[in-house]
Amino acid sequence: MILKDKYPICEFDTGKNPIIQAANFLAKSLPERCVVTFFRKELEQFVSENNLPVIGYLNSEVLDVPIYEYGYGADKLCITMAFCGAPGAAVTIEELHAMGCEKFIICGGAGALTKDSKVGEIIIPVCAVRDEGTSYHYLEPSREVACHKEAARTVASHLEQMGIPFTTGKTWTSDAIYRETPDMVELRRNEGCITVEMEAAAFFAVSQYYNIPLAQLLYAGDDVSGEEWDSRDWNTQKNIRYDLIISAIEIVKKL
């Protein structure tokens, strides 16, 4: 049933019979647990150090993203990268889920919206402001979408056990990185957002749609809290990014 609205983005179909489904052309071949990262160089380092085999691909017209297998004891999980932005995030989870993945930990970076944030600070986003378009095709319109609660609790619990400091909070998911204006940053900060990124709302919406455990680890990267942007060399924090992949691997084992 179509829920009509004045604005197309707020119109929602309650039906679950899309014309195209990933399961129409993808077979179940992957492990149940999956780590998804946005850190290409650090993932390549981990793959090289552990001699991980490629067991599949996420395909697109622009590039193909390899999916690697990582064994621990008698069990296995897979590690791959996500396509960028909310649509890419949804496609990534849709296709990995169709190929057999049922539990996800995502790790990536985010812009900091608070002045006291330190580069490298770890954040567990517990909900996301839906300032993108993709999530509205999975869930009825609402201002926010929550992270899978049990998955978020698992992440927090195991970061504590590993002695890794972290913050929990709300993130702002936006489609437009070049439209993060000072007034909009202030608006989002005033409603409680501590980070801005491009995928969390879509990840959380797909997770809810399929009822699959999924949580995200973000690290505070560039600073967009002031009148001028401060990159803080966020994309060169190799140790932080590599360690976040390791943490995600350890946590997904517990989901």
C-alpha positions in Angstrom: 0.0 0.0 0.0 1.3 3.4 -0.9 1.3 6.1 1.8 0.8 9.3 -0.1 2.4 12.6 0.8 2.9 16.1 -0.7 6.6 15.3 -1.1 7.8 12.3 -3.1 10.6 11.4 -0.6 8.0 11.0 2.1 5.8 8.6 0.1 6.2 5.1 1.3 5.2 1.7 0.0 4.4 -0.8 2.8 4.7 -3.7 0.4 7.7 -5.9 0.3 7.6 -7.1 -3.3 10.3 -5.1 -5.2 10.7 -5.9 -8.9 14.4 -6.4 -8.5 15.9 -8.3 -5.5 19.5 -9.1 -4.9 18.5 -12.7 -4.2 17.3 -13.0 -7.8 20.9 -13.1 -9.1 23.1 -13.8 -6.1 23.6 -17.1 -4.4 24.3 -17.7 -0.7 28.1 -18.3 -0.5 29.5 -16.1 2.3 30.0 -16.6 6.0 27.3 -15.4 8.4 29.4 -12.7 10.0 30.8 -9.7 8.0 32.9 -6.6 8.7 32.4 -3.7 6.3 35.0 -0.9 6.2 35.7 2.3 4.3 39.5 2.1 4.9 40.9 0.8 1.7 44.6 1.1 2.4 44.4 -0.3 5.9 42.2 -3.2 4.7 44.8 -4.0 1.9 47.5 -4.0 4.6 45.4 -6.5 6.8 44.7 -8.7 3.7 48.4 -8.8 2.8 49.6 -9.5 6.3 47.1 -12.3 6.8 47.2 -13.6 3.2 43.4 -13.5 2.9 41.7 -15.1 -0.1 39.1 -13.4 -2.3 35.8 -15.3 -2.1 33.6 -13.0 -4.0 32.9 -9.5 -5.3 30.5 -6.6 -4.9 30.1 -5.6 -8.6 29.3 -2.2 -10.1 29.8 -0.5 -13.5 32.5 1.7 -11.9 34.5 -0.9 -9.9 34.4 -4.3 -8.3 35.0 -4.6 -4.6 36.6 -7.8 -3.4 35.2 -9.8 -0.5 37.9 -11.5 1.6 37.6 -14.5 3.9 39.2 -14.5 7.4 39.4 -17.7 9.4 39.6 -17.8 13.2 39.7 -21.2 14.7 37.1 -23.4 13.1 35.0 -20.4 12.1 35.2 -17.9 9.2 33.9 -14.4 8.6 34.2 -12.0 5.6 35.6 -8.6 5.2 34.9 -6.1 2.5 34.4 -2.4 1.7 31.1 -0.5 1.1 30.1 1.6 -1.8 30.0 5.3 -0.8 26.9 7.2 0.3 23.5 6.1 1.5 22.5 4.3 -1.8 25.8 2.5 -1.9 25.5 1.5 1.7 22.1 0.0 1.2 23.2 -1.9 -2.0 26.3 -3.2 0.0 24.1 -4.7 2.8 21.4 -5.9 0.4 23.9 -7.9 -1.7 26.0 -9.2 1.2 22.8 -10.3 2.9 21.6 -12.1 -0.3 25.0 -13.9 -0.4 24.5 -15.2 3.2 25.7 -12.5 5.6 23.4 -12.1 8.6 25.5 -10.1 11.2 27.4 -6.8 10.4 29.9 -4.5 12.0 30.7 -1.4 9.9 33.7 0.8 10.6 34.5 4.2 9.1 35.2 7.8 9.7 32.9 10.8 10.4 33.1 14.6 10.6 33.1 16.0 14.1 30.3 18.5 15.0 31.5 19.3 18.5 34.4 21.6 19.3 35.8 19.4 22.1 36.1 16.3 19.8 39.6 14.8 19.4 40.7 13.3 16.1 40.6 9.5 16.5 37.9 9.5 19.2 35.7 6.4 18.8 31.9 6.9 18.5 29.1 4.3 18.5 26.2 6.0 16.7 23.0 4.8 18.4 20.7 6.7 16.0 20.9 8.8 12.8 19.1 11.8 11.6 17.7 10.8 8.2 18.9 13.7 6.0 19.3 11.4 3.0 17.0 9.7 0.7 17.6 6.0 0.8 16.3 5.1 4.2 12.8 6.5 3.2 12.4 3.5 0.8 12.9 1.0 3.7 11.1 2.6 6.6 8.2 5.0 6.9 9.2 8.7 7.2 10.6 9.7 10.6 13.2 12.2 11.8 15.6 9.5 13.0 16.4 5.8 12.7 17.8 3.8 15.5 20.8 1.4 15.4 20.0 -2.2 16.2 19.9 -2.0 20.0 21.4 -5.4 20.9 24.2 -4.9 18.3 25.1 -1.5 19.7 25.1 -2.9 23.3 27.5 -5.7 22.1 29.8 -3.1 20.6 29.9 -1.0 23.7 30.4 -4.0 26.0 33.3 -5.4 24.0 35.0 -2.0 23.6 34.9 -1.7 27.4 36.4 -5.2 27.7 39.1 -4.3 25.3 39.9 -1.1 27.3 39.1 1.2 24.3 37.5 4.5 25.2 34.4 5.5 23.2 31.4 7.8 23.1 27.8 7.0 22.1 25.6 9.5 20.4 23.5 10.6 17.5 24.9 11.1 14.0 23.7 13.2 11.1 23.5 11.3 7.8 23.7 13.7 4.8 23.9 13.0 1.1 25.7 16.2 0.4 29.2 16.7 1.8 29.5 20.1 0.1 26.3 21.4 1.7 27.3 21.1 5.3 26.8 24.8 6.1 27.6 26.5 9.4 23.8 27.0 10.1 23.0 23.4 9.3 25.8 22.2 11.4 24.5 24.3 14.3 21.0 23.0 13.8 22.1 19.4 13.8 24.4 19.9 16.8 21.5 21.5 18.7 19.4 18.4 18.2 22.1 16.3 19.6 24.3 15.2 16.7 28.0 14.7 17.4 29.1 13.5 14.0 28.1 13.8 10.3 28.6 11.1 7.7 26.9 9.7 4.6 25.7 6.2 5.3 24.5 5.4 8.9 20.8 6.1 8.3 20.8 3.8 5.3 22.7 1.0 7.2 20.3 1.2 10.1 17.2 1.3 7.9 18.3 -1.8 5.9 19.1 -3.5 9.2 15.6 -2.8 10.5 14.0 -3.8 7.2 15.6 -7.3 7.3 15.8 -7.5 11.1 19.5 -8.3 11.0 22.0 -7.2 13.7 24.2 -4.4 12.5 26.2 -1.7 14.3 28.7 0.9 13.4 32.1 2.1 14.7 33.0 5.6 13.7 36.1 7.6 14.5 36.1 11.4 14.7 38.0 12.7 11.7 37.8 16.1 10.2 36.3 19.0 12.2 33.3 20.8 10.8 32.2 22.4 14.0 33.5 25.9 13.3 33.2 28.5 10.6 36.1 26.9 8.7 36.8 23.3 7.9 39.8 21.6 9.6 40.8 18.4 8.0 43.0 17.4 11.0 44.7 15.0 8.5 41.9 12.6 9.3 42.5 10.3 6.4 46.1 9.7 7.3 45.4 8.3 10.8 46.6 4.8 9.7 47.0 3.3 13.1 43.6 4.4 14.2 42.0 3.1 11.0 43.8 -0.2 11.1 43.0 -0.8 14.8 39.4 0.0 14.1 39.3 -2.9 11.6 40.8 -5.2 14.2 38.3 -4.1 16.8 35.4 -4.6 14.3 36.6 -8.2 13.6 36.8 -9.0 17.3 33.3 -7.6 17.9 31.5 -9.2 15.0 32.6 -12.6 16.4 30.4 -11.9 19.4 27.2 -11.0 17.5 
